[in-house]
Amino acid sequence: MVLCEAIIVMAHKLDLKVVAEGVETLEQCELLKSAGCDYGQGYLFSKPLPEHAFNIYLTQQPRLITTIAHPES
């Protein structure tokens, strides 16, 4: 976690946004949110999708692309 926090701080100091890859659990998501991570992707949000299914997913889940957020239950 310390390494993740350091990477997030460094990126923010460089005016960069941070994407956490491989987020699989709500606990991971919460830890990353508390560390200041900007975005997340992984199986917590969705399995890999073909382009047409991804476009549909984006229209149904717009808040998930703006910040790390809880998936719809």
Protein Blocks (a to p, Z undefined) as FASTA:
>chain_A
ZZmmmmmmmmmmnopacddehiabfklmmmmmmnopabdcdjkloccddfklmmmmmmmm
mmlmmpccdddZZ
